[in-house]
């Protein structure tokens, strides 16, 4: 089910960008694992946390601030020529799709 919903979001992003442009840009952020209270089972276990850190090329987990920075960039004028794209913010972990 994960792959189906992820693919649907990618398609929705492209379809909305086509319908809403040229004045509105539509992009998707695909976050990697972000330690939150929801994921406390994983982050509270030091062994699991270390394994998660090692899976990323940057050897650390992402943060909500990392995701917010990607969103802020996409909303900025610096991204004025970016639309219909999915930005993976996962520390170099290969996408599952």
N, C-alpha and C positions, 0 to 999 in steps of 0.2 A: 504494500500500500504506500510505503514511503516514496518509492520511485514514481508511482503514478501521480501523487499529489505534487511532488517536486516538478515533474515534467509539466503538469497543468499550470503551475505558477510561472514557469518559463514561457509557456505559450501565451498565458494571460498578459504577461509583461509586454511581449512583442505585439500582441493584438491591440492592447490599449495604447501603446506608443503610436501605432499606425492610425488609430482613430482620433487620438487627442492632439497629435502634432499638427502644425509645427510649433505652436505656442506653448505647449505643455510637454515636458519630457517625462517619460516613465521608465524607471529602472528597478531592478530587483537586487537586494542584498542577500547573499547566501552565506550565513554565518557558520563558522566552525563551532566546535564545542566551547561554550562560554560558561564558566563556573558561576552559577547562581544558586539561590536557596533551593530552587526546584531540583538542582542536580547535586544536592548535598551528599547523597549516598556516594557519589563518585569522588567528590573533592574532599570529603572528610576522611577517606581512606587513603593514607599516604602512598601505599603501593600502587593503587589505581591511578592516583594523581600523577605519580612519577611516570607511569606508562603513557598516560595521556600527553604529558609534556614531551616525552621522547618521540611521539608520533609526529610532532610538528617540526618543520624545518627550522623554526625559530626557537625551539626548545622551551616554549612557554605556552600557556593557554591564553586565549583571547580574553578580552574584558568587554564589558558593556560600553566602556569608553572607546574601544577599538571600533565597535559597531557604529556608535554614534559619530565617530570621525568619518567613517565611510559615508554615512547618510549626509553629513554636513558637506562633504566634498561633492557628492552628487547633486546637492541642492544649490551649490555655489556656481558662480559664473565660470570658474575654472573647468567645470564639466558641461559647459553650454553646448558642446557638440557630441554629447553622449546621451543616447536614448535607446530603448529597446534592448538593453544589456543586462546581464546578470554579473554582478561583481562578487566574487568569492572572497570572503574575509575569514581565512582559516589557517593562517600561519604557514601556508605551503602544504597543508594536508591535501592529498588528491581528492577531488570531488567524487562522491559515490555515484555519480550519474554521468 
